[in-house]
């Protein structure tokens, strides 16, 4: 659509808070200069969809306010109706971690939500999976090629014999040797690999393929007493590559037989472990998709489920709004601890949180990480934050948790899987084919235009909130029901239909030797 066509539509903007002195343009493809809004405001220049226009004159060095919060300061005077692009905004300092309010605005418990169920795979330890998968872990990158060769044969020769098993997934990675294995931060990748194998979607059937000389001994990746779950390529009993692959296939088939006996059963929604993530965010993320996800997250919490949101750099500049919701002092201090650790991690690499925003974020109307963070945290809903997980730590609490991860889609997904996530809800404004083999991913579009254009990649359209076609509450309920359907296997997300799955990516903040 060109600017002439756009000009014929009723100009619309969204102002989120009474304090805001900017608003974002709603119309697809933006609005040209001269467009007049119902309130009388006239645009002085073309403003792309999702980008900000000043609602009033803003003086030089005056605050620019969106979500009722300061997202920056004007580098020069801005007139009402002008385009407020990133080049006109000076980013504020990050909130001081030593001056945060903690547990000062803990939300009252939401009314319980009873009677909602899904069809899941119950495991001997009481956890419940949404998929029935054989996961095969590697202890070192050296065996990746062998594992992938073996998995190809397992899928072709064995999997058809066990129709109740959804897939065989290799948990490969670039770790295990050539690293400072005893460095303090090595706990992160090691803990991640240990907990990945325990994800409920793998049914407790653990198999590890190692080399035999690596620093990360395979024994560290299996629970105590399960050394028979390890195949070592350097075992002298193997005569050639074919014998090694045969051993992997033999071990795999023994586990496939067990997994094939699993069947779905009715489970309460409280058995769900849901991960929330953004990718390719735009200015509508905090207006449509994330508020809808936040409403659905509140419903899940009311139903007794475990829900986790993540991405440290995408909450850092809004942390002052989260520490107030911490259910107690310990949880609030844990939030501060994870923010401080990541500040230090970035500083060691000569970077800060401003490195987060991408060209796509900016093209979609996000001026800086402050604005992005304020939209990102809306995914967490309105309930109290009941726990904080360090990277790769397994979730044991119910309720709304903050699982500390980098903002990288692939690393965040890997760490959430390690924390026990069995289904992920992923919001996007720019669009991404992201998917995980180990858990279903529901992709939620912030804009109807994207959902229509990517009709066979996007699973859920939240764009109707921007146009007034649907409320946040209606959209949130629709998403909640879709989550239950996908968790039950009744609906398959597009990434699973196409088999589009990203590689697992470990977070290794420790030195590589």
HELIX and SHEET records of a PDB file:
HELIX    1   1 UNK A    3  UNK A    7  1                                   5    
HELIX    2   2 UNK A   86  UNK A   88  5                                   3    
HELIX    3   3 UNK A   97  UNK A   99  5                                   3    
HELIX    4   4 UNK A  141  UNK A  143  5                                   3    
HELIX    5   5 UNK A  144  UNK A  153  1                                  10    
HELIX    6   6 UNK A  154  UNK A  158  3                                   5    
HELIX    7   7 UNK A  159  UNK A  161  5                                   3    
HELIX    8   8 UNK A  186  UNK A  196  1                                  11    
HELIX    9   9 UNK A  200  UNK A  202  5                                   3    
HELIX   10  10 UNK A  218  UNK A  221  5                                   4    
HELIX   11  11 UNK A  227  UNK A  229  5                                   3    
HELIX   12  12 UNK A  241  UNK A  259  1                                  19    
HELIX   13  13 UNK A  269  UNK A  271  5                                   3    
HELIX   14  14 UNK A  289  UNK A  302  1                                  14    
HELIX   15  15 UNK A  312  UNK A  314  5                                   3    
HELIX   16  16 UNK A  316  UNK A  318  5                                   3    
HELIX   17  17 UNK A  319  UNK A  323  1                                   5    
HELIX   18  18 UNK A  329  UNK A  348  1                                  20    
HELIX   19  19 UNK A  353  UNK A  356  5                                   4    
HELIX   20  20 UNK A  359  UNK A  363  1                                   5    
HELIX   21  21 UNK A  369  UNK A  376  1                                   8    
HELIX   22  22 UNK A  377  UNK A  380  5                                   4    
HELIX   23  23 UNK A  409  UNK A  418  1                                  10    
HELIX   24  24 UNK A  448  UNK A  453  1                                   6    
HELIX   25  25 UNK A  464  UNK A  467  1                                   4    
HELIX   26  26 UNK A  472  UNK A  487  1                                  16    
HELIX   27  27 UNK A  494  UNK A  498  1                                   5    
SHEET    1   A 4 UNK A  13  UNK A  14  0                                        
SHEET    2   A 4 UNK A  22  UNK A  25 -1                                        
SHEET    3   A 4 UNK A  52  UNK A  54 -1                                        
SHEET    4   A 4 UNK A  83  UNK A  84 -1                                        
SHEET    1   B 3 UNK A  63  UNK A  66  0                                        
SHEET    2   B 3 UNK A  69  UNK A  74 -1                                        
SHEET    3   B 3 UNK A  89  UNK A  90 -1                                        
SHEET    1   C 3 UNK A 128  UNK A 129  0                                        
SHEET    2   C 3 UNK A 117  UNK A 122 -1                                        
SHEET    3   C 3 UNK A 265  UNK A 268 -1                                        
SHEET    1   D 4 UNK A 167  UNK A 171  0                                        
SHEET    2   D 4 UNK A 133  UNK A 138  1                                        
SHEET    3   D 4 UNK A 207  UNK A 210  1                                        
SHEET    4   D 4 UNK A 230  UNK A 232  1                                        
SHEET    1   E 7 UNK A 385  UNK A 389  0                                        
SHEET    2   E 7 UNK A 399  UNK A 403  1                                        
SHEET    3   E 7 UNK A 306  UNK A 309  1                                        
SHEET    4   E 7 UNK A 273  UNK A 278  1                                        
SHEET    5   E 7 UNK A 423  UNK A 428  1                                        
SHEET    6   E 7 UNK A 440  UNK A 445  1                                        
SHEET    7   E 7 UNK A 460  UNK A 461  1                                        
END                                                                             
